Amino acid sequence: MTDDPTALHLLIVDDHPLVRAGLRARLLAERWIAEVVEAGDGAEALEALQDQPPDLMLADLSMPGMNGIELLRRMRELRLDTPVIALSMFNHREYVIAAVRAGARGYVLKDGPLDEIVDAVREVIAGRQYFSRPVADLALGVPDGEPQITDREREVLLLVAHGRSNKEAARELGISVRTVEAHRLSIRRKLGVESSSEFLKLAVAQGWTHL
C-alpha cells in the first residue's frame, strides 16, 4: 500500500480465490499500485464498478454465470468506461476477437509469467493495448463493436456449432438447404469462421452457448 495519490486502484474479477490472491499479491508489490479489490463474479464486479470505479479492471473470461464477455457488454450498456484486460486460459482466435469486440484493451494468457500482468497494466493504463505474445497476431485489425449477425444467422451458427449438418439445420428451421448455405457464407464473411468447431468456439466465447 502507498500514500501516493497518483497510485492506481485496480479490480480483479475471477471465480478462483487462489488466482485472485496470486495476482493481487504480485500487483501490490508495485509501488505505483495502491489498492487491488477482488470480485468473484460478474455481478460483484458490476457492483464494485458502480460503487467506486477503479482505474483498471482485470477480468477472467470463463467465469460461471456472467462470463467476462457478458460483463464487458453490460459495462458498455451502463456506460462504464473503466479499461479492461481480459484474462484467459484460451489462445483461440475466437476468444481474442470476442474480447476485443466487447471492449477489452488487453488479453493476457493465464499460463504466462506472472510478471506479464504488470506489463499489461502499465501499457493499458497508458492508453495502449496489450496482448500476450501467442495471441498478439490474432488481435490485429479486429474492429471494435459486437459482430453484427442476424437472428437467423445466429440460429444457423448455433445448430452448426452443435454438429447439425446443413440438411438437418434446414429441417429444424423450416428453410431450404441453399438458404442455410447462404447464411453460413454470410457468417464466414462477417466473423471469419467456417468449420463447426470454429462455430462452437465462437458461440462459447460470445456467451451464446455453453460446452
N, CA and C atoms as a LAMMPS dump frame, in Angstrom:
ITEM: TIMESTEP
0
ITEM: NUMBER OF ATOMS
633
ITEM: BOX BOUNDS ff ff ff
-5.0000000000000000e+02 5.0000000000000000e+02
-5.0000000000000000e+02 5.0000000000000000e+02
-5.0000000000000000e+02 5.0000000000000000e+02
ITEM: ATOMS id mol type element x y z
1 1 1 N 0.851 -1.193 0
2 1 2 C 0 0 0
3 1 3 C 0.883 1.238 0
4 2 1 N 0.429 2.302 -0.686
5 2 2 C 1.187 3.54 -0.771
6 2 3 C 0.268 4.721 -0.552
7 3 1 N 0.845 5.83 -0.07
8 3 2 C 0.072 7.053 0.134
9 3 3 C 0.111 7.954 -1.091
10 4 1 N 0.762 7.528 -2.15
11 4 2 C 0.871 8.312 -3.377
12 4 3 C -0.515 8.484 -3.998
13 5 1 N -1.018 9.737 -4.119
14 5 2 C -2.364 9.944 -4.667
15 5 3 C -2.478 9.578 -6.142
16 6 1 N -1.331 9.432 -6.822
17 6 2 C -1.367 9.065 -8.24
18 6 3 C -1.33 7.552 -8.44
19 7 1 N -1.149 6.801 -7.357
20 7 2 C -1.074 5.338 -7.472
21 7 3 C -2.426 4.775 -7.897
22 8 1 N -2.387 3.622 -8.542
23 8 2 C -3.578 3.055 -9.173
24 8 3 C -4.434 2.219 -8.229
25 9 1 N -5.721 2.208 -8.538
26 9 2 C -6.681 1.351 -7.847
27 9 3 C -7.231 0.365 -8.881
28 10 1 N -7.055 -0.921 -8.633
29 10 2 C -7.412 -1.959 -9.597
30 10 3 C -8.505 -2.873 -9.053
31 11 1 N -9.176 -3.555 -9.976
32 11 2 C -10.19 -4.549 -9.629
33 11 3 C -9.869 -5.841 -10.37
34 12 1 N -9.797 -6.953 -9.632
35 12 2 C -9.589 -8.276 -10.23
36 12 3 C -10.894 -9.057 -10.129
37 13 1 N -11.333 -9.628 -11.254
38 13 2 C -12.566 -10.418 -11.277
39 13 3 C -12.232 -11.831 -11.741
40 14 1 N -12.382 -12.79 -10.846
41 14 2 C -12.086 -14.192 -11.166
42 14 3 C -12.809 -15.056 -10.147
43 15 1 N -13.34 -16.193 -10.59
44 15 2 C -14.093 -17.043 -9.668
45 15 3 C -13.2 -17.965 -8.843
46 16 1 N -11.879 -17.908 -9.045
47 16 2 C -10.954 -18.734 -8.273
48 16 3 C -10.198 -17.868 -7.264
49 17 1 N -10.449 -18.046 -5.964
50 17 2 C -9.797 -17.226 -4.941
51 17 3 C -8.27 -17.268 -4.995
52 18 1 N -7.696 -18.434 -5.293
53 18 2 C -6.24 -18.531 -5.337
54 18 3 C -5.656 -17.702 -6.483
55 19 1 N -6.359 -17.672 -7.608
56 19 2 C -5.9 -16.85 -8.736
57 19 3 C -5.939 -15.38 -8.345
58 20 1 N -7.043 -14.963 -7.735
59 20 2 C -7.16 -13.562 -7.31
60 20 3 C -6.057 -13.202 -6.322
61 21 1 N -5.816 -14.098 -5.367
62 21 2 C -4.81 -13.823 -4.339
63 21 3 C -3.419 -13.692 -4.945
64 22 1 N -3.093 -14.572 -5.898
65 22 2 C -1.779 -14.519 -6.528
66 22 3 C -1.574 -13.244 -7.33
67 23 1 N -2.581 -12.872 -8.099
68 23 2 C -2.49 -11.645 -8.89
69 23 3 C -2.418 -10.418 -7.983
70 24 1 N -3.239 -10.427 -6.947
71 24 2 C -3.273 -9.285 -6.029
72 24 3 C -1.913 -9.084 -5.362
73 25 1 N -1.313 -10.172 -4.888
74 25 2 C -0.013 -10.075 -4.223
75 25 3 C 1.054 -9.533 -5.167
76 26 1 N 1.037 -10.021 -6.412
77 26 2 C 2.052 -9.557 -7.369
78 26 3 C 1.858 -8.086 -7.706
79 27 1 N 0.628 -7.666 -7.902
80 27 2 C 0.365 -6.277 -8.278
81 27 3 C 0.678 -5.309 -7.14
82 28 1 N 0.365 -5.701 -5.909
83 28 2 C 0.621 -4.818 -4.771
84 28 3 C 2.105 -4.702 -4.441
85 29 1 N 2.927 -5.534 -5.073
86 29 2 C 4.375 -5.405 -4.897
87 29 3 C 4.919 -4.185 -5.634
88 30 1 N 4.091 -3.613 -6.52
89 30 2 C 4.487 -2.415 -7.263
90 30 3 C 4.066 -1.169 -6.484
91 31 1 N 5 -0.239 -6.3
92 31 2 C 4.714 0.958 -5.504
93 31 3 C 3.669 1.854 -6.161
94 32 1 N 3.518 1.756 -7.471
95 32 2 C 2.567 2.615 -8.179
96 32 3 C 1.152 2.041 -8.203
97 33 1 N 0.946 0.937 -7.499
98 33 2 C -0.397 0.365 -7.352
99 33 3 C -0.791 0.462 -5.881
100 34 1 N -1.853 1.207 -5.604
101 34 2 C -2.241 1.494 -4.224
102 34 3 C -3.191 0.457 -3.649
103 35 1 N -4.096 -0.059 -4.486
104 35 2 C -5.145 -0.934 -3.968
105 35 3 C -5.584 -1.912 -5.043
106 36 1 N -5.878 -3.135 -4.637
107 36 2 C -6.419 -4.146 -5.544
108 36 3 C -7.641 -4.762 -4.869
109 37 1 N -8.81 -4.473 -5.417
110 37 2 C -10.068 -5.007 -4.902
111 37 3 C -10.404 -6.28 -5.667
112 38 1 N -11.057 -7.232 -5.005
113 38 2 C -11.396 -8.505 -5.639
114 38 3 C -12.905 -8.668 -5.795
115 39 1 N -13.3 -9.345 -6.878
116 39 2 C -14.695 -9.735 -7.091
117 39 3 C -14.696 -11.164 -7.61
118 40 1 N -15.653 -11.965 -7.143
119 40 2 C -15.683 -13.374 -7.502
120 40 3 C -16.516 -13.71 -8.714
121 41 1 N -17.3 -12.743 -9.208
122 41 2 C -18.107 -12.994 -10.402
123 41 3 C -18.496 -11.665 -11.048
124 42 1 N -19.196 -11.764 -12.185
125 42 2 C -19.558 -10.57 -12.927
126 42 3 C -20.487 -9.636 -12.176
127 43 1 N -21.432 -10.2 -11.429
128 43 2 C -22.382 -9.37 -10.683
129 43 3 C -21.662 -8.55 -9.615
130 44 1 N -20.738 -9.188 -8.887
131 44 2 C -19.951 -8.461 -7.885
132 44 3 C -19.118 -7.374 -8.545
133 45 1 N -18.587 -7.682 -9.716
134 45 2 C -17.755 -6.716 -10.427
135 45 3 C -18.56 -5.479 -10.813
136 46 1 N -19.766 -5.675 -11.335
137 46 2 C -20.601 -4.538 -11.721
138 46 3 C -20.92 -3.657 -10.519
139 47 1 N -21.175 -4.294 -9.385
140 47 2 C -21.458 -3.536 -8.165
141 47 3 C -20.246 -2.702 -7.76
142 48 1 N -19.061 -3.316 -7.812
143 48 2 C -17.839 -2.602 -7.45
144 48 3 C -17.54 -1.473 -8.432
145 49 1 N -17.772 -1.72 -9.712
146 49 2 C -17.512 -0.712 -10.739
147 49 3 C -18.388 0.519 -10.555
148 50 1 N -19.619 0.306 -10.141
149 50 2 C -20.545 1.425 -9.969
150 50 3 C -20.374 2.11 -8.613
151 51 1 N -19.929 1.342 -7.622
152 51 2 C -19.753 1.903 -6.284
153 51 3 C -18.519 2.795 -6.219
154 52 1 N -17.399 2.287 -6.696
155 52 2 C -16.148 3.048 -6.686
156 52 3 C -15.309 2.601 -7.882
157 53 1 N -15.497 3.237 -9.035
158 53 2 C -14.817 2.805 -10.262
159 53 3 C -13.301 2.759 -10.101
160 54 1 N -12.681 1.636 -10.441
161 54 2 C -11.218 1.529 -10.364
162 54 3 C -10.578 2.181 -11.589
163 55 1 N -9.268 2.288 -11.553
164 55 2 C -8.551 2.817 -12.714
165 55 3 C -8.467 1.785 -13.832
166 56 1 N -8.532 0.504 -13.461
167 56 2 C -8.421 -0.572 -14.446
168 56 3 C -8.976 -1.853 -13.841
169 57 1 N -9.545 -2.703 -14.693
170 57 2 C -10.078 -3.984 -14.233
171 57 3 C -9.441 -5.124 -15.01
172 58 1 N -9.128 -6.207 -14.3
173 58 2 C -8.663 -7.447 -14.922
174 58 3 C -9.762 -8.478 -14.727
175 59 1 N -10.263 -9.057 -15.826
176 59 2 C -11.426 -9.938 -15.727
177 59 3 C -11.21 -11.258 -16.451
178 60 1 N -11.473 -12.349 -15.739
179 60 2 C -11.436 -13.678 -16.341
180 60 3 C -12.585 -13.808 -17.337
181 61 1 N -12.336 -14.451 -18.465
182 61 2 C -13.382 -14.614 -19.472
183 61 3 C -14.302 -15.788 -19.191
184 62 1 N -13.846 -16.785 -18.446
185 62 2 C -14.578 -18.053 -18.342
186 62 3 C -15.217 -18.283 -16.978
187 63 1 N -15.815 -17.257 -16.423
188 63 2 C -16.487 -17.402 -15.134
189 63 3 C -17.881 -17.994 -15.322
190 64 1 N -18.377 -18.746 -14.338
191 64 2 C -19.764 -19.229 -14.408
192 64 3 C -20.731 -18.061 -14.237
193 65 1 N -21.953 -18.252 -14.691
194 65 2 C -22.915 -17.159 -14.616
195 65 3 C -22.594 -16.12 -15.668
196 66 1 N -22.362 -14.899 -15.252
197 66 2 C -21.98 -13.831 -16.173
198 66 3 C -20.491 -13.948 -16.484
199 67 1 N -20.158 -14.383 -17.699
200 67 2 C -18.741 -14.529 -18.03
201 67 3 C -18.126 -13.171 -18.382
202 68 1 N -16.832 -13.187 -18.694
203 68 2 C -16.136 -11.933 -18.936
204 68 3 C -16.66 -11.157 -20.124
205 69 1 N -17.048 -11.854 -21.198
206 69 2 C -17.587 -11.174 -22.371
207 69 3 C -18.913 -10.5 -22.023
208 70 1 N -19.764 -11.202 -21.309
209 70 2 C -21.052 -10.631 -20.905
210 70 3 C -20.85 -9.448 -19.961
211 71 1 N -19.846 -9.538 -19.096
212 71 2 C -19.532 -8.426 -18.201
213 71 3 C -19.128 -7.19 -19.001
214 72 1 N -18.297 -7.376 -20.004
215 72 2 C -17.886 -6.255 -20.854
216 72 3 C -19.085 -5.635 -21.568
217 73 1 N -19.997 -6.47 -22.019
218 73 2 C -21.198 -5.946 -22.684
219 73 3 C -22.055 -5.123 -21.728
220 74 1 N -22.214 -5.627 -20.507
221 74 2 C -23.008 -4.895 -19.516
222 74 3 C -22.345 -3.561 -19.18
223 75 1 N -21.028 -3.551 -19.12
224 75 2 C -20.316 -2.3 -18.874
225 75 3 C -20.605 -1.293 -19.975
226 76 1 N -20.613 -1.768 -21.21
227 76 2 C -20.897 -0.869 -22.335
228 76 3 C -22.322 -0.338 -22.251
229 77 1 N -23.263 -1.21 -21.912
230 77 2 C -24.662 -0.792 -21.786
231 77 3 C -24.831 0.258 -20.688
232 78 1 N -24.072 0.095 -19.598
233 78 2 C -24.169 1.012 -18.46
234 78 3 C -23.229 2.21 -18.591
235 79 1 N -22.519 2.274 -19.715
236 79 2 C -21.576 3.369 -19.983
237 79 3 C -20.486 3.466 -18.911
238 80 1 N -19.983 2.307 -18.511
239 80 2 C -18.864 2.246 -17.573
240 80 3 C -17.582 2.146 -18.398
241 81 1 N -16.723 3.14 -18.286
242 81 2 C -15.58 3.218 -19.201
243 81 3 C -14.25 2.784 -18.594
244 82 1 N -14.283 2.038 -17.498
245 82 2 C -13.045 1.502 -16.926
246 82 3 C -12.349 0.6 -17.944
247 83 1 N -11.07 0.83 -18.242
248 83 2 C -10.368 -0.063 -19.173
249 83 3 C -10.246 -1.468 -18.594
250 84 1 N -10.322 -2.466 -19.482
251 84 2 C -10.355 -3.864 -19.043
252 84 3 C -9.28 -4.684 -19.749
253 85 1 N -8.593 -5.506 -18.967
254 85 2 C -7.687 -6.521 -19.503
255 85 3 C -8.355 -7.87 -19.297
256 86 1 N -8.549 -8.614 -20.373
257 86 2 C -9.15 -9.942 -20.29
258 86 3 C -8.091 -10.963 -19.888
259 87 1 N -8.464 -11.865 -18.987
260 87 2 C -7.591 -12.962 -18.569
261 87 3 C -8.202 -14.266 -19.06
262 88 1 N -7.391 -15.128 -19.663
263 88 2 C -7.957 -16.354 -20.22
264 88 3 C -6.915 -17.457 -20.313
265 89 1 N -7.404 -18.704 -20.242
266 89 2 C -6.56 -19.865 -20.492
267 89 3 C -6.509 -20.194 -21.976
268 90 1 N -7.371 -19.54 -22.771
269 90 2 C -7.537 -19.925 -24.17
270 90 3 C -6.827 -18.962 -25.115
271 91 1 N -6.052 -19.53 -26.035
272 91 2 C -5.388 -18.708 -27.046
273 91 3 C -6.065 -18.848 -28.408
274 92 1 N -7.354 -19.208 -28.397
275 92 2 C -8.101 -19.357 -29.64
276 92 3 C -8.47 -17.993 -30.219
277 93 1 N -8.426 -17.917 -31.53
278 93 2 C -8.76 -16.677 -32.227
279 93 3 C -10.148 -16.171 -31.849
280 94 1 N -11.113 -17.097 -31.725
281 94 2 C -12.49 -16.698 -31.451
282 94 3 C -12.616 -15.971 -30.114
283 95 1 N -11.864 -16.417 -29.108
284 95 2 C -11.922 -15.785 -27.794
285 95 3 C -11.299 -14.391 -27.83
286 96 1 N -10.172 -14.277 -28.517
287 96 2 C -9.497 -12.982 -28.606
288 96 3 C -10.389 -11.97 -29.32
289 97 1 N -10.962 -12.378 -30.447
290 97 2 C -11.824 -11.478 -31.212
291 97 3 C -13.043 -11.066 -30.392
292 98 1 N -13.66 -12.025 -29.702
293 98 2 C -14.838 -11.711 -28.891
294 98 3 C -14.495 -10.705 -27.8
295 99 1 N -13.343 -10.883 -27.162
296 99 2 C -12.945 -9.972 -26.087
297 99 3 C -12.688 -8.566 -26.615
298 100 1 N -11.974 -8.466 -27.724
299 100 2 C -11.657 -7.149 -28.287
300 100 3 C -12.928 -6.454 -28.755
301 101 1 N -13.798 -7.2 -29.422
302 101 2 C -15.039 -6.593 -29.909
303 101 3 C -15.94 -6.14 -28.765
304 102 1 N -15.855 -6.829 -27.635
305 102 2 C -16.672 -6.447 -26.482
306 102 3 C -16.081 -5.26 -25.727
307 103 1 N -14.83 -4.907 -26.05
308 103 2 C -14.253 -3.71 -25.445
309 103 3 C -12.979 -3.895 -24.655
310 104 1 N -12.433 -5.12 -24.584
311 104 2 C -11.195 -5.332 -23.826
312 104 3 C -10.036 -4.589 -24.479
313 105 1 N -9.18 -4.004 -23.639
314 105 2 C -8 -3.29 -24.133
315 105 3 C -6.752 -4.161 -24.091
316 106 1 N -6.884 -5.348 -23.508
317 106 2 C -5.758 -6.261 -23.444
318 106 3 C -6.252 -7.684 -23.275
319 107 1 N -5.356 -8.641 -23.529
320 107 2 C -5.702 -10.061 -23.42
321 107 3 C -4.45 -10.781 -22.948
322 108 1 N -4.498 -11.291 -21.716
323 108 2 C -3.328 -11.939 -21.116
324 108 3 C -3.655 -13.402 -20.825
325 109 1 N -2.785 -14.29 -21.275
326 109 2 C -2.966 -15.717 -21.027
327 109 3 C -2.577 -16.051 -19.591
328 110 1 N -3.412 -16.822 -18.923
329 110 2 C -3.214 -17.092 -17.501
330 110 3 C -2.076 -18.067 -17.226
331 111 1 N -1.606 -18.761 -18.263
332 111 2 C -0.478 -19.672 -18.04
333 111 3 C 0.864 -19.009 -18.351
334 112 1 N 0.844 -17.695 -18.58
335 112 2 C 2.077 -16.961 -18.835
336 112 3 C 2.76 -16.56 -17.538
337 113 1 N 3.935 -15.922 -17.633
338 113 2 C 4.653 -15.478 -16.428
339 113 3 C 3.851 -14.424 -15.672
340 114 1 N 3.901 -14.48 -14.35
341 114 2 C 3.112 -13.572 -13.523
342 114 3 C 3.501 -12.111 -13.753
343 115 1 N 4.776 -11.876 -14.039
344 115 2 C 5.22 -10.502 -14.266
345 115 3 C 4.556 -9.874 -15.485
346 116 1 N 4.051 -10.702 -16.392
347 116 2 C 3.428 -10.156 -17.6
348 116 3 C 2.209 -9.308 -17.267
349 117 1 N 1.516 -9.651 -16.194
350 117 2 C 0.323 -8.888 -15.841
351 117 3 C 0.69 -7.457 -15.475
352 118 1 N 1.874 -7.271 -14.89
353 118 2 C 2.34 -5.922 -14.549
354 118 3 C 2.605 -5.13 -15.827
355 119 1 N 3.249 -5.771 -16.805
356 119 2 C 3.5 -5.113 -18.089
357 119 3 C 2.186 -4.724 -18.761
358 120 1 N 1.206 -5.617 -18.694
359 120 2 C -0.086 -5.35 -19.32
360 120 3 C -0.773 -4.152 -18.676
361 121 1 N -0.748 -4.092 -17.354
362 121 2 C -1.367 -2.965 -16.65
363 121 3 C -0.685 -1.655 -17.041
364 122 1 N 0.636 -1.653 -17.086
365 122 2 C 1.372 -0.44 -17.474
366 122 3 C 0.939 0.048 -18.856
367 123 1 N 0.862 -0.875 -19.801
368 123 2 C 0.535 -0.497 -21.177
369 123 3 C -0.897 0.027 -21.292
370 124 1 N -1.834 -0.688 -20.706
371 124 2 C -3.243 -0.311 -20.855
372 124 3 C -3.552 0.981 -20.107
373 125 1 N -2.966 1.175 -18.94
374 125 2 C -3.228 2.397 -18.182
375 125 3 C -2.636 3.61 -18.904
376 126 1 N -1.644 3.356 -19.769
377 126 2 C -1.036 4.434 -20.559
378 126 3 C -1.822 4.715 -21.839
379 127 1 N -2.926 3.987 -22.028
380 127 2 C -3.763 4.226 -23.193
381 127 3 C -3.462 3.346 -24.381
382 128 1 N -2.58 2.367 -24.177
383 128 2 C -2.247 1.448 -25.262
384 128 3 C -2.931 0.103 -25.035
385 129 1 N -2.767 -0.807 -25.987
386 129 2 C -3.289 -2.162 -25.849
387 129 3 C -2.146 -3.109 -25.484
388 130 1 N -2.517 -4.258 -24.918
389 130 2 C -1.503 -5.268 -24.605
390 130 3 C -2.087 -6.652 -24.854
391 131 1 N -1.328 -7.471 -25.587
392 131 2 C -1.743 -8.846 -25.855
393 131 3 C -0.558 -9.779 -25.634
394 132 1 N -0.807 -10.884 -24.934
395 132 2 C 0.241 -11.886 -24.76
396 132 3 C 0.784 -12.284 -26.127
397 133 1 N 2.063 -12.568 -26.179
398 133 2 C 2.719 -12.836 -27.461
399 133 3 C 2.01 -13.905 -28.305
400 134 1 N 1.558 -15.036 -27.724
401 134 2 C 0.923 -16.069 -28.563
402 134 3 C -0.368 -15.629 -29.249
403 135 1 N -1.008 -14.556 -28.749
404 135 2 C -2.276 -14.127 -29.355
405 135 3 C -2.177 -12.748 -29.997
406 136 1 N -0.994 -12.142 -29.979
407 136 2 C -0.857 -10.77 -30.472
408 136 3 C -1.296 -10.639 -31.927
409 137 1 N -0.888 -11.581 -32.77
410 137 2 C -1.252 -11.505 -34.186
411 137 3 C -2.753 -11.685 -34.402
412 138 1 N -3.404 -12.426 -33.508
413 138 2 C -4.836 -12.684 -33.661
414 138 3 C -5.668 -11.427 -33.449
415 139 1 N -5.119 -10.467 -32.709
416 139 2 C -5.87 -9.256 -32.377
417 139 3 C -5.711 -8.156 -33.419
418 140 1 N -4.791 -8.339 -34.366
419 140 2 C -4.536 -7.292 -35.357
420 140 3 C -5.745 -7.069 -36.254
421 141 1 N -6.14 -5.82 -36.39
422 141 2 C -7.2 -5.47 -37.323
423 141 3 C -8.597 -5.824 -36.877
424 142 1 N -8.771 -6.228 -35.612
425 142 2 C -10.118 -6.554 -35.132
426 142 3 C -10.848 -5.255 -34.813
427 143 1 N -11.993 -4.986 -35.444
428 143 2 C -12.717 -3.74 -35.174
429 143 3 C -13.42 -3.783 -33.831
430 144 1 N -13.606 -2.602 -33.232
431 144 2 C -14.393 -2.523 -32.005
432 144 3 C -15.858 -2.786 -32.332
433 145 1 N -16.614 -3.185 -31.325
434 145 2 C -18.047 -3.394 -31.515
435 145 3 C -18.388 -4.855 -31.718
436 146 1 N -19.607 -5.209 -31.363
437 146 2 C -20.065 -6.583 -31.459
438 146 3 C -20.291 -6.984 -32.919
439 147 1 N -20.085 -8.267 -33.254
440 147 2 C -20.345 -8.726 -34.616
441 147 3 C -21.821 -8.589 -34.954
442 148 1 N -22.11 -8.034 -36.107
443 148 2 C -23.488 -7.784 -36.497
444 148 3 C -24.005 -8.938 -37.35
445 149 1 N -24.61 -9.92 -36.71
446 149 2 C -25.239 -11.004 -37.453
447 149 3 C -26.723 -11.007 -37.124
448 150 1 N -27.515 -11.522 -38.047
449 150 2 C -28.96 -11.529 -37.86
450 150 3 C -29.37 -12.643 -36.895
451 151 1 N -30.613 -12.576 -36.432
452 151 2 C -31.119 -13.626 -35.544
453 151 3 C -31.095 -14.984 -36.242
454 152 1 N -31.446 -15.003 -37.526
455 152 2 C -31.451 -16.264 -38.267
456 152 3 C -30.034 -16.805 -38.424
457 153 1 N -29.075 -15.92 -38.689
458 153 2 C -27.686 -16.357 -38.803
459 153 3 C -27.199 -16.946 -37.484
460 154 1 N -27.623 -16.354 -36.382
461 154 2 C -27.226 -16.895 -35.079
462 154 3 C -27.836 -18.279 -34.856
463 155 1 N -29.084 -18.461 -35.275
464 155 2 C -29.719 -19.777 -35.155
465 155 3 C -28.951 -20.823 -35.956
466 156 1 N -28.567 -20.463 -37.177
467 156 2 C -27.793 -21.383 -38.017
468 156 3 C -26.444 -21.672 -37.368
469 157 1 N -25.787 -20.623 -36.887
470 157 2 C -24.478 -20.784 -36.254
471 157 3 C -24.552 -21.763 -35.084
472 158 1 N -25.564 -21.623 -34.239
473 158 2 C -25.677 -22.484 -33.06
474 158 3 C -25.97 -23.932 -33.442
475 159 1 N -26.805 -24.134 -34.456
476 159 2 C -27.099 -25.5 -34.887
477 159 3 C -25.855 -26.172 -35.463
478 160 1 N -25.128 -25.444 -36.299
479 160 2 C -23.902 -25.995 -36.88
480 160 3 C -22.86 -26.226 -35.786
481 161 1 N -22.785 -25.297 -34.833
482 161 2 C -21.829 -25.431 -33.73
483 161 3 C -22.056 -26.719 -32.952
484 162 1 N -23.315 -27.142 -32.867
485 162 2 C -23.642 -28.356 -32.116
486 162 3 C -23.775 -29.582 -33.013
487 163 1 N -23.141 -29.511 -34.185
488 163 2 C -22.981 -30.7 -35.004
489 163 3 C -24.041 -30.976 -36.048
490 164 1 N -25 -30.068 -36.236
491 164 2 C -26.019 -30.296 -37.257
492 164 3 C -25.421 -30.098 -38.644
493 165 1 N -25.824 -30.937 -39.583
494 165 2 C -25.443 -30.744 -40.981
495 165 3 C -26.309 -29.635 -41.569
496 166 1 N -25.95 -29.172 -42.764
497 166 2 C -26.773 -28.157 -43.424
498 166 3 C -28.204 -28.652 -43.612
499 167 1 N -28.335 -29.928 -43.984
500 167 2 C -29.662 -30.503 -44.218
501 167 3 C -30.463 -30.56 -42.917
502 168 1 N -29.814 -30.967 -41.826
503 168 2 C -30.506 -31.047 -40.532
504 168 3 C -30.898 -29.663 -40.028
505 169 1 N -30.002 -28.69 -40.201
506 169 2 C -30.309 -27.321 -39.78
507 169 3 C -31.485 -26.769 -40.581
508 170 1 N -31.494 -27.056 -41.882
509 170 2 C -32.59 -26.586 -42.732
510 170 3 C -33.921 -27.169 -42.272
511 171 1 N -33.916 -28.462 -41.938
512 171 2 C -35.146 -29.121 -41.493
513 171 3 C -35.644 -28.505 -40.181
514 172 1 N -34.738 -28.276 -39.231
515 172 2 C -35.144 -27.737 -37.932
516 172 3 C -35.665 -26.309 -38.032
517 173 1 N -35.109 -25.539 -38.965
518 173 2 C -35.504 -24.136 -39.089
519 173 3 C -36.619 -23.925 -40.104
520 174 1 N -36.957 -24.973 -40.852
521 174 2 C -38.012 -24.849 -41.853
522 174 3 C -37.614 -24.009 -43.046
523 175 1 N -36.328 -24.081 -43.416
524 175 2 C -35.833 -23.336 -44.57
525 175 3 C -35.092 -24.303 -45.491
526 176 1 N -34.684 -23.82 -46.651
527 176 2 C -34.009 -24.694 -47.608
528 176 3 C -32.533 -24.854 -47.263
529 177 1 N -31.935 -25.935 -47.769
530 177 2 C -30.503 -26.16 -47.582
531 177 3 C -29.71 -25.02 -48.209
532 178 1 N -30.165 -24.544 -49.361
533 178 2 C -29.48 -23.443 -50.037
534 178 3 C -29.467 -22.183 -49.154
535 179 1 N -30.566 -21.957 -48.432
536 179 2 C -30.629 -20.792 -47.542
537 179 3 C -29.661 -20.952 -46.376
538 180 1 N -29.563 -22.165 -45.832
539 180 2 C -28.591 -22.422 -44.765
540 180 3 C -27.179 -22.153 -45.271
541 181 1 N -26.882 -22.62 -46.472
542 181 2 C -25.555 -22.394 -47.052
543 181 3 C -25.272 -20.908 -47.217
544 182 1 N -26.298 -20.15 -47.612
545 182 2 C -26.134 -18.702 -47.778
546 182 3 C -25.851 -18.033 -46.43
547 183 1 N -26.547 -18.492 -45.386
548 183 2 C -26.311 -17.935 -44.048
549 183 3 C -24.9 -18.266 -43.567
550 184 1 N -24.442 -19.484 -43.835
551 184 2 C -23.087 -19.866 -43.419
552 184 3 C -22.039 -19.028 -44.135
553 185 1 N -22.264 -18.744 -45.402
554 185 2 C -21.339 -17.903 -46.153
555 185 3 C -21.309 -16.492 -45.566
556 186 1 N -22.481 -15.978 -45.208
557 186 2 C -22.56 -14.642 -44.614
558 186 3 C -21.841 -14.604 -43.268
559 187 1 N -22.017 -15.661 -42.466
560 187 2 C -21.344 -15.74 -41.163
561 187 3 C -19.834 -15.767 -41.347
562 188 1 N -19.374 -16.547 -42.329
563 188 2 C -17.929 -16.628 -42.576
564 188 3 C -17.366 -15.271 -42.97
565 189 1 N -18.087 -14.543 -43.813
566 189 2 C -17.617 -13.229 -44.248
567 189 3 C -17.586 -12.229 -43.094
568 190 1 N -18.587 -12.306 -42.215
569 190 2 C -18.677 -11.347 -41.11
570 190 3 C -17.74 -11.681 -39.956
571 191 1 N -17.61 -12.97 -39.644
572 191 2 C -16.917 -13.373 -38.422
573 191 3 C -15.626 -14.136 -38.66
574 192 1 N -15.389 -14.546 -39.899
575 192 2 C -14.14 -15.24 -40.198
576 192 3 C -14.074 -16.664 -39.695
577 193 1 N -15.233 -17.308 -39.498
578 193 2 C -15.257 -18.704 -39.057
579 193 3 C -15.99 -19.54 -40.093
580 194 1 N -15.627 -20.825 -40.183
581 194 2 C -16.216 -21.661 -41.229
582 194 3 C -16.589 -23.054 -40.743
583 195 1 N -15.7 -23.726 -40.014
584 195 2 C -15.976 -25.1 -39.596
585 195 3 C -16.888 -25.126 -38.373
586 196 1 N -17.485 -26.293 -38.117
587 196 2 C -18.38 -26.421 -36.961
588 196 3 C -17.623 -26.21 -35.651
589 197 1 N -16.35 -26.632 -35.591
590 197 2 C -15.568 -26.43 -34.363
591 197 3 C -15.298 -24.947 -34.129
592 198 1 N -15.05 -24.203 -35.206
593 198 2 C -14.851 -22.759 -35.076
594 198 3 C -16.149 -22.078 -34.656
595 199 1 N -17.27 -22.553 -35.206
596 199 2 C -18.57 -22.013 -34.815
597 199 3 C -18.79 -22.209 -33.318
598 200 1 N -18.44 -23.401 -32.81
599 200 2 C -18.663 -23.704 -31.4
600 200 3 C -17.785 -22.828 -30.508
601 201 1 N -16.509 -22.687 -30.858
602 201 2 C -15.616 -21.837 -30.066
603 201 3 C -16.131 -20.404 -30.016
604 202 1 N -16.588 -19.901 -31.162
605 202 2 C -17.104 -18.537 -31.213
606 202 3 C -18.363 -18.398 -30.364
607 203 1 N -19.28 -19.36 -30.483
608 203 2 C -20.535 -19.292 -29.733
609 203 3 C -20.283 -19.313 -28.23
610 204 1 N -19.329 -20.14 -27.785
611 204 2 C -18.99 -20.198 -26.357
612 204 3 C -18.343 -18.892 -25.92
613 205 1 N -17.407 -18.386 -26.733
614 205 2 C -16.719 -17.139 -26.393
615 205 3 C -17.691 -15.974 -26.287
616 206 1 N -18.71 -15.971 -27.148
617 206 2 C -19.689 -14.888 -27.144
618 206 3 C -20.734 -15.05 -26.045
619 207 1 N -20.748 -16.212 -25.393
620 207 2 C -21.755 -16.449 -24.366
621 207 3 C -23.095 -16.87 -24.931
622 208 1 N -23.123 -17.303 -26.207
623 208 2 C -24.377 -17.722 -26.845
624 208 3 C -24.729 -19.158 -26.497
625 209 1 N -23.746 -19.943 -26.066
626 209 2 C -23.988 -21.327 -25.674
627 209 3 C -22.909 -21.734 -24.691
628 210 1 N -23.045 -22.926 -24.12
629 210 2 C -22.065 -23.441 -23.167
630 210 3 C -21.69 -24.858 -23.561
631 211 1 N -20.464 -25.232 -23.251
632 211 2 C -19.997 -26.586 -23.55
633 211 3 C -20.666 -27.594 -22.628
